């Protein structure tokens, strides 16, 4: 009887383990506070005022989007200095914001730029339009030319002739457009794509908005690659687990349906982070044996990390005015 009970107990244990159940323990370090509280009062851990996505930076500012898609600009002390509704934007390395806005005619888009140095004053860029006609437009023109020559007997013949002319004319106009675009390549410094058919071309002494009917960025492939390599640095390129010096499973929660079920463990990761010669510790709530927090960016005096859906920045309190994000990506 005892043997049968042991076997039954062992089977239950194996079933629990196979369903993700883990052995639980007590908090190993009750003296360590739960994140974002921590142990070192010389270090500051603060949540970003709003949820930010796609964070990029240059030497002076951070640029990001909020949940509504608005552009958020922050200073290097993580204070929000401006919120802008600028869809289809591109931000250059120096922080100049190029963006599109519809004008009074819905079919036409205007391109503007603004910058922090210019107090976000909108400046309209000159337009340079290189377009070929659509096939139906070419057909309409040819129909006008041949309309008086068409009679009942010649309609089919003329229609077939026009069809062939449409193809030839369309291809010829596209080739002319390509030739005109190629002539813009000498002395081109940067290209900032705003949509499939609109880009800002920047030269040493001028810049303008290029409009075409198709995606022209392929004509400037080398310059586009150089522009992106020399652009704003994204913090999302660096995402790693922080240093956990210990971990504990506090419990297991059951989830599933009538047919398939399983356990998800939860507990703490005991984390240690350092800035300069200062170190702090905290315990991060985790789920399913995860990390609890993930580091998105790390330099000698700044750490940006996320806790599930929230973003935090970690800095030295006595160095808050000297924050410098180094190029570690």
N, C-alpha and C positions, 0 to 999 in steps of 0.2 A: 504493500500500500504506500509506504514511504517512497519507494522507488518510482512508482507511478506518479506520485505527487511531484517529485523532483523533475521528472521528465516533462510533466505538464507545465510546471513553472518555467523550465528552460525554454519550452516552445513559446510560451507567452513572451518571455524576454526577447527571444529571437524575432518574434513578430513585431514587437515594439521597436526594436532596433532597425529592422528592415523598413519600417514606416517613418524613420527619421527621429525617433525618440532618443534623447540623450540624457545621460545621468546628470542630475542637478546637484548644485552645491550652494553654500552660503556665500554672500559677498566676501571676497578674499581681502579687500582693502576698503573697509567701511570709512576709513579716515579720508579717502580721496573723494572730492566732490564730483557730482555728475555734470558733464558738459552742458552748457558753456562755462559753468563755474570751474575754477581750477586752483592750483596751490600756490602760484607765485604772483604776488601783488605788484611786481615790477612789469608784468606782462599784461597787456590788454587784449581781451577777446570780445569782439562786438559783432552783432549781427548787422548785415547790410539793411538799410532802411526799407528797401523794397527788394522783391525777388528779381534778380538780374540774370540774363542769359547772353551768351555770345560775347563775353567780356574780352575786350582788346585794349591795348595800352600803348602809349608812347612815353617820352621822357617827362611830360608834364601832366597828362590826364589819362583817365580810363573812359572807355566808351562801351556802352552795353545797350541791350534792349530789355524793356519790361515785358510783362505778360501780354500787354495790349499791342506790342510791336513798336512802341514809341522809343525814340533814341534818348538814352540817359547819359549825361556827361558828368563825370566826377573829377574832383581835384585829387592830388596825391595823398590827401588826408581822408579820402573816401567820403567827402561831403558832396552832395548833389549840387551842381551849379547851374544845370539847365536840363529841361525836358523838352523835346522837340518832336513834332509829328512830321517826319520827313520820309515817306515811303520811297522805295527805290533809291537808296542813298549809297554813296561810297565815300569812305573817309581816308584821306591820304595820310602819309606818315607824319606830316607836320600838323595834322588835326583839322585840315580844311575839309568841310562837309559839302559834297556835291549831291544834288538831289533833283528830282523831277516834280513838276506840278502842272496839272491841266490848266490851260488858259481858257478864254471865253469860248473858243472852238474846241469841242471835246476831242476831235480827231487829231489835235495838235498839242504837243507837250512842250512846256518851257523848262529849261534847265537853269538852276541857280547854284550859287555857292555861298557859304558863310563860314565864319571862323570865330574862335574865342577872342583872338586879338582884335578883330573888327567888331566886337560886341554883338556878334550874331546878326549883323546887318545883311539882308539879302542882296546879292549882286547877280544880275541876270547875265548869262553867258551868250555870246554871239552864236548863231546857228549856222551850220554848214550842212546843207542837204544834198545828198547824192542818191538819186532814186532812178530806177528804171520803171517803165510803165507796166502795169499788170496786163496779162494776155487779153482780157476782155476789153481793156481800154484801147489796145492796139487794134483789136478786131473792129471796135466801133469806128475808129478813124478810117480803117480800110473800107468799111461798109459805106461810109460817106463818100469816099473817093470813087468807088465803083458803082454806086447806086444808080447813076444815070445810064450806065452801060449795061445794066442787068435787064434782061427781058425774060419772058417765060421759058424760052428755049435754053438760055444760057445760065439760068439760076444755079443749077447743080454744078456746072463747070466752074462758074465764078466762085461759088462757095468753097469748092475744093481748092481753088487757087488761093483764096484768102486764107484758108486754114494753113497752107504751107507757108504763106508769107508771115503769118502771126508767129509761127515757130522761129523763123529766121530772124525776124525783127526783135523778138524777145531775147534770143540768145545774143544778138549783136549788142543790144542795149545793156545786158548784164556784163558783157565783156568790157564795155566802155566804163561801166561803174567800177569794175574791178581795177581797171587801169588807173582811174582817177584816185581810188583809195590807195593804191600802191605808191602814187606820187606824194602821198602824205607821210610816208615812212621816214624819209631822211630828216634828221634832227629831232625826231620825236623822242621825248624824254619819258613820258608815262602815259598810260591809258587807263581810264577809270570806267568800267562798264556799269551802266545804270539799268539797262534792260537788254533784250535780245537785239534791238536795233538802234539803241542810243548809247553813246559813250562820250566821255570827255577826253579830248586829246590835249596833252600839255606839252608845249615846246619850251625852249629856253626863254623866249620873249613874248609868248602868247599862249592862249588856250581857248578852245571853243568846243561846242557840242556838235558831234557828228551824228547825223540822222541818215539811216539807210532803210531799205525795205526788208533786209535780212540780217542775220547775225554776222557782223563784219570782224569780230574779234580774231577770227582765224587768220586774217590778213596781217595782224600785228602780234602773232604768237610769241615771238621772242621778247618784244617790249612788254607784253602782258605778263609773262613769266617773271621778268625782272621787276616789274611794278609790284607784283604780289610778294616776291621774296624780300623786297625792301619796304613792305608795308607795315601796318600795325601788327604787334605781336599778340596772338591769342593765348590766353591763359589755359584754355581747354586742352592744349597740346600736351600738358603735363598733368596726368592724373595718376596718383599712386596711393598706396596704403600707408598710413602713418606707422610709426614704430610702436607696436603693442608689446609691452613687457609681460603681460599676463592676460588671461581671458577666463570668464566664468559663465556657465550655463545656470540660470536661475530657475527656469521653468520650460515647459513645453505646451504649446497650444495646438489643439486638434482642429483640422480643417478638412473639407472634402464633401462628398455627397453619399448617397446610399450605396454606391458601387465602389468608389475609390476614396480612400482617406489617407491622412498622413499627419505627422507632427512637425511643427515648426518650433525650433528652439529659440529662446531669447535670453539675453543676459547683458554682460558688460565686456567691452574691450578696455583694458587699462593702458592709456596712451601717454606717451612722453614726447613733447616737442621742445625744440630749442631755437632761440634767437640770440645771435652773438654768444655771450657766455652765460646767458640766463636760460634756465630750463623750468618747465612747468608740467604738471601731470593732471589728468582728469580721466574719468571713466565715461565712455561713450556707449549709449544703449545700442545694442545690435539685434539683428534678427537673422535666423537661419545661419548662424556662425559667420556672419559678415563682419565688416570692419567698423561699423558704426559711423565713422566719418571717413571722408576721402580728401586728400590734399589735391587741389587743383593747380596751385602755384606756390612756389617756395623760393625765397631768396634769403640773403643773410639777415634781413631785418623785416621781412613781411611774409606771412603765410596766408593764403586764401584757401579755405576748405568748405566742404558742404556736409551738412548733417541731414540726410534724407532730402527734403525739399528746400532747406534753408542754407543761405550762404553767410559765412563769417570771415572776418579779417583779424589776424593776430599780429600785433605790433608791440614794440617796447614803449611803455608809457613815457619815458624820458626822451624818446627818440621820435615821437609822433610827428614832429615838425620836419623831420629829415628823412621821410620815407623815400626810398629809391628802389624801384623794382628793376632788378638786374636782368640782363638777357640770358636766361638759363635754358631757354627752349632750343 
